[in-house]
Amino acid sequence: MASGKEIRNKIKSVESTRKITKAMEMVAASKMRKAQDRMRAARPYGEKIRRIAGNLSHALTDYSHPFLEKRDEIKAVGLLTVTSDKGLCGGLNTNILRLALGRMKEWDAEGKKLQVSAIGNKGFAFMMRTGANLVSHVVGLGDTPHLEKLIGPAKVQIDAYINGEIDVLYIAYTRFINTMKQEPVIEQMLPLSGDLVGSTSRNRWDYIYEPDAKPVIDDLLLRYVEAILYQAVAENMASEQSARMVAMKSASDNAKNVIGELKLVYNKARQAAITKELSEIVGGAAAV
């Protein structure tokens, strides 16, 4: 059995760790509310522009945007991975990267070329370790998503799609369900199809363009890509803070249990030492 001094040092160490995890839990809870409000505020715009862009894929117009043209054969794939910059958020990054790695292996088995862009430090480090064809990345996003930071790595993939270097573009991120549940998903960004956004023959709309279809569609589909990218990062940030809060709460509760067990061991060791001393005193007195 460890000495009383060693056990006291362990108790102090665990108490210090619990203070840190408790503070991180409170910080994550504060950031989580802001991230969730930001994510929920962006959802209606994202859903609406998805629906409009989906209707455009079936609209009758002389102008056909590259984002709406489905390739006959998929030879090359682009993938945008959205992860967090920091850890200590449970299995959030592990789950999305495991899902992305599984799809990457499938594409490789099918003989498709793959190029990856990483948003977030965890995804960037993972793709570097796996030796993926990393064409762009961005790290240090902070607690608030800024489109000017995100559009750079995404533009590399979009330009590759327009130039025919890739035939389809996917985005992998963690969708926020609730505080206790976050779902890793991989969605197709390009080419855009009405089937992807639930556009059916009953709810499809045709549009009147002024002054011309080309500038209107070009600008709208650019906003569509920006909205999808921003929404994915906002969802991932809300999921990150929720997962971190839950993980830190679990760590704090575990530390509390460990402290209780260590105190019990300390009291037993202390009681055994006192009993031993009393036995020695009584034995010595009897010998005299």
C-alpha positions as CSV (number, residue, x, y, z in Angstrom):
1,M,0.0,0.0,0.0
2,A,1.2,3.5,-0.9
3,S,2.3,5.8,1.9
4,G,0.0,8.5,3.2
5,K,2.2,11.3,1.6
6,E,2.0,9.7,-1.8
7,I,-1.8,9.3,-1.6
8,R,-2.1,13.0,-0.5
9,N,0.0,14.1,-3.5
10,K,-2.3,12.0,-5.8
11,I,-5.4,13.6,-4.3
12,K,-4.0,17.1,-4.8
13,S,-3.0,16.2,-8.4
14,V,-6.5,14.9,-9.3
15,E,-8.1,17.9,-7.6
16,S,-6.0,20.3,-9.7
17,T,-7.0,18.3,-12.8
18,R,-10.7,18.5,-11.8
19,K,-10.5,22.3,-11.4
20,I,-9.1,22.5,-15.0
21,T,-11.8,20.2,-16.5
22,K,-14.6,22.0,-14.5
23,A,-13.3,25.4,-15.9
24,M,-13.2,24.0,-19.4
25,E,-16.7,22.6,-19.1
26,M,-18.0,26.1,-18.1
27,V,-16.1,27.8,-20.9
28,A,-17.4,25.2,-23.4
29,A,-21.0,25.7,-22.2
30,S,-20.8,29.4,-22.7
31,K,-19.3,29.0,-26.2
32,M,-21.8,26.3,-27.0
33,R,-24.8,28.6,-26.6
34,K,-23.3,31.1,-29.0
35,A,-22.3,28.5,-31.5
36,Q,-25.8,26.9,-31.4
37,D,-27.5,30.3,-31.9
38,R,-25.2,31.0,-34.8
39,M,-25.8,27.7,-36.4
40,R,-29.6,27.8,-36.0
41,A,-29.6,31.4,-37.4
42,A,-27.8,30.1,-40.6
43,R,-30.0,27.1,-41.1
44,P,-33.1,28.7,-42.7
45,Y,-30.9,30.6,-45.2
46,G,-29.0,27.5,-46.1
47,E,-32.1,25.4,-46.6
48,K,-33.8,28.0,-48.7
49,I,-30.8,28.5,-51.0
50,R,-30.5,24.7,-51.3
51,R,-34.1,24.5,-52.5
52,I,-33.7,27.4,-55.0
53,A,-30.5,25.9,-56.4
54,G,-32.1,22.5,-56.6
55,N,-35.0,24.0,-58.6
56,L,-32.5,25.6,-60.9
57,S,-31.1,22.2,-61.8
58,H,-34.5,21.4,-63.4
59,A,-35.4,24.9,-64.7
60,L,-35.8,25.5,-68.4
61,T,-33.1,27.9,-69.4
62,D,-30.6,28.3,-72.3
63,Y,-27.7,28.7,-69.9
64,S,-26.2,25.7,-68.1
65,H,-23.9,26.4,-65.3
66,P,-21.0,23.9,-64.7
67,F,-22.3,23.3,-61.1
68,L,-25.5,21.9,-62.6
69,E,-23.9,19.6,-65.1
70,K,-23.6,15.9,-64.0
71,R,-20.6,14.1,-65.4
72,D,-21.2,10.9,-67.2
73,E,-18.2,9.1,-65.6
74,I,-16.7,9.8,-62.2
75,K,-12.9,9.5,-62.5
76,A,-11.7,11.9,-59.8
77,V,-13.2,13.0,-56.5
78,G,-12.7,16.1,-54.3
79,L,-13.2,16.0,-50.5
80,L,-13.5,18.9,-48.1
81,T,-13.1,17.7,-44.4
82,V,-14.2,20.0,-41.6
83,T,-12.8,19.3,-38.2
84,S,-11.8,21.2,-35.1
85,D,-8.5,22.9,-34.3
86,K,-8.4,21.7,-30.8
87,G,-8.9,18.3,-29.1
88,L,-10.5,17.3,-25.8
89,C,-14.0,17.0,-27.5
90,G,-14.6,13.3,-27.1
91,G,-14.8,11.2,-30.3
92,L,-16.0,14.2,-32.5
93,N,-13.0,14.3,-34.8
94,T,-12.3,10.6,-34.6
95,N,-15.8,9.7,-35.9
96,I,-15.8,12.1,-38.9
97,L,-12.2,11.2,-39.9
98,R,-13.0,7.5,-39.6
99,L,-16.0,8.0,-41.9
100,A,-13.9,10.0,-44.3
101,L,-11.2,7.4,-44.3
102,G,-13.7,4.7,-45.1
103,R,-15.0,6.6,-48.1
104,M,-11.5,7.4,-49.3
105,K,-10.6,3.7,-49.3
106,E,-13.8,2.9,-51.3
107,W,-12.9,5.5,-53.9
108,D,-9.3,4.2,-54.0
109,A,-10.6,0.6,-54.5
110,E,-12.8,1.9,-57.4
111,G,-9.7,3.4,-59.0
112,K,-10.8,7.0,-58.6
113,K,-8.3,9.8,-58.0
114,L,-8.8,11.8,-54.9
115,Q,-7.7,15.3,-53.7
116,V,-8.5,16.5,-50.2
117,S,-8.8,20.0,-48.6
118,A,-8.7,20.2,-44.8
119,I,-10.5,22.8,-42.7
120,G,-9.3,22.5,-39.1
121,N,-6.0,21.4,-37.6
122,K,-7.1,17.9,-36.6
123,G,-8.2,17.0,-40.2
124,F,-5.0,18.6,-41.6
125,A,-2.7,16.6,-39.3
126,F,-4.7,13.4,-40.1
127,M,-4.5,13.8,-43.8
128,M,-0.8,14.5,-43.6
129,R,-0.3,11.3,-41.6
130,T,-2.3,9.2,-44.0
131,G,-0.4,10.6,-47.1
132,A,-3.5,11.9,-48.8
133,N,-3.3,14.2,-51.8
134,L,-3.8,17.4,-49.8
135,V,-4.2,20.4,-52.1
136,S,-5.3,23.1,-49.6
137,H,-6.0,23.6,-45.9
138,V,-6.8,26.3,-43.4
139,V,-6.3,26.2,-39.6
140,G,-6.8,28.6,-36.7
141,L,-10.5,29.3,-37.4
142,G,-11.2,30.5,-33.8
143,D,-14.7,30.3,-32.3
144,T,-16.5,32.1,-35.0
145,P,-16.5,31.0,-38.7
146,H,-15.4,33.7,-41.2
147,L,-16.2,33.1,-44.8
148,E,-13.1,34.9,-46.0
149,K,-10.9,32.3,-44.3
150,L,-13.0,29.4,-45.5
151,I,-13.4,30.3,-49.2
152,G,-9.7,29.9,-50.0
153,P,-9.3,26.1,-49.6
154,A,-12.8,25.6,-51.0
155,K,-12.0,27.6,-54.1
156,V,-9.1,25.3,-55.0
157,Q,-11.6,22.4,-55.1
158,I,-14.2,24.5,-57.0
159,D,-11.7,25.6,-59.6
160,A,-10.6,22.0,-60.0
161,Y,-14.3,21.0,-60.6
162,I,-14.8,23.7,-63.2
163,N,-11.6,22.8,-65.0
164,G,-12.6,19.1,-65.1
165,E,-9.8,17.9,-62.7
166,I,-12.5,16.4,-60.4
167,D,-15.9,15.2,-61.4
168,V,-17.7,15.4,-58.0
169,L,-17.1,17.3,-54.7
170,Y,-18.1,16.1,-51.3
171,I,-17.9,17.8,-47.9
172,A,-17.5,15.9,-44.6
173,Y,-18.5,17.5,-41.3
174,T,-20.3,16.8,-38.0
175,R,-24.0,17.8,-38.0
176,F,-25.4,19.1,-34.8
177,I,-28.5,17.1,-33.6
178,N,-28.6,18.1,-30.0
179,T,-26.3,18.7,-27.0
180,M,-25.8,14.9,-26.5
181,K,-25.8,13.8,-30.1
182,Q,-23.7,14.9,-33.1
183,E,-23.8,13.0,-36.4
184,P,-20.8,12.7,-38.8
185,V,-22.0,13.1,-42.4
186,I,-20.6,13.3,-46.0
187,E,-22.7,15.3,-48.4
188,Q,-22.3,16.0,-52.1
189,M,-21.7,19.7,-52.8
190,L,-21.1,19.5,-56.6
191,P,-22.7,18.9,-59.0
192,L,-25.9,20.1,-57.7
193,S,-29.0,18.0,-58.2
194,G,-32.6,18.6,-57.3
195,D,-32.7,15.1,-55.9
196,L,-30.0,16.0,-53.3
197,V,-32.2,18.8,-51.8
198,G,-35.6,17.0,-52.0
199,S,-36.8,18.8,-55.1
200,T,-39.6,16.8,-56.7
201,S,-41.8,17.3,-59.8
202,R,-44.5,18.8,-57.6
203,N,-42.5,21.5,-55.9
204,R,-40.2,22.5,-58.7
205,W,-40.3,26.1,-59.8
206,D,-39.2,27.9,-63.0
207,Y,-37.9,31.4,-62.8
208,I,-37.9,34.7,-64.7
209,Y,-34.4,36.2,-64.9
210,E,-33.7,39.9,-65.1
211,P,-31.7,41.2,-66.9
212,D,-30.2,37.8,-68.0
213,A,-30.0,34.2,-66.7
214,K,-26.2,34.0,-66.7
215,P,-25.2,36.6,-64.2
216,V,-28.2,35.7,-61.9
217,I,-27.4,32.0,-61.9
218,D,-23.6,32.5,-61.6
219,D,-24.1,34.7,-58.5
220,L,-26.8,32.5,-57.0
221,L,-24.7,29.3,-57.3
222,L,-21.7,31.0,-55.8
223,R,-23.8,32.0,-52.8
224,Y,-25.0,28.4,-52.7
225,V,-21.5,27.1,-52.3
226,E,-20.6,29.7,-49.7
227,A,-23.8,29.0,-47.7
228,I,-23.2,25.2,-47.7
229,L,-19.6,25.7,-46.6
230,Y,-20.5,28.2,-43.9
231,Q,-23.3,26.0,-42.6
232,A,-21.1,23.0,-42.4
233,V,-18.4,24.8,-40.4
234,A,-21.1,26.4,-38.1
235,E,-22.6,23.0,-37.5
236,N,-19.2,21.5,-36.8
237,M,-18.3,24.3,-34.3
238,A,-21.6,23.8,-32.4
239,S,-21.0,20.1,-32.3
240,E,-17.4,20.7,-31.1
241,Q,-18.4,22.9,-28.1
242,S,-21.3,20.5,-27.2
243,A,-19.0,17.5,-27.3
244,R,-16.3,19.3,-25.3
245,M,-18.7,20.3,-22.6
246,V,-20.0,16.7,-22.3
247,A,-16.4,15.3,-22.3
248,M,-15.2,17.8,-19.7
249,K,-18.3,17.1,-17.5
250,S,-17.6,13.4,-17.7
251,A,-13.9,14.0,-16.8
252,S,-14.9,16.2,-13.8
253,D,-17.3,13.5,-12.6
254,N,-14.7,10.8,-13.0
255,A,-12.1,13.0,-11.1
256,K,-14.6,13.4,-8.3
257,N,-15.0,9.6,-8.0
258,V,-11.3,9.1,-8.1
259,I,-10.8,11.6,-5.3
260,G,-13.4,9.8,-3.2
261,E,-11.7,6.5,-3.7
262,L,-8.2,8.0,-2.9
263,K,-9.5,9.5,0.3
264,L,-10.9,6.2,1.3
265,V,-7.6,4.5,0.6
266,Y,-5.8,7.3,2.5
267,N,-8.1,6.9,5.6
268,K,-7.5,3.1,5.5
269,A,-3.7,3.6,5.3
270,R,-3.9,6.2,8.1
271,Q,-6.0,3.9,10.3
272,A,-3.6,1.0,9.6
273,A,-0.6,3.1,10.6
274,I,-2.3,4.3,13.9
275,T,-3.3,0.7,14.7
276,K,0.3,-0.5,14.1
277,E,1.7,2.3,16.3
278,L,-0.8,1.4,19.1
279,S,0.1,-2.3,18.8
280,E,3.8,-1.5,19.1
281,I,3.2,0.7,22.1
282,V,1.1,-2.0,23.8
283,G,3.6,-4.7,22.9
284,G,6.5,-2.6,24.3
285,A,4.7,-1.9,27.5
286,A,3.9,-5.6,28.0
287,A,7.5,-6.5,27.4
288,V,8.6,-4.0,30.1
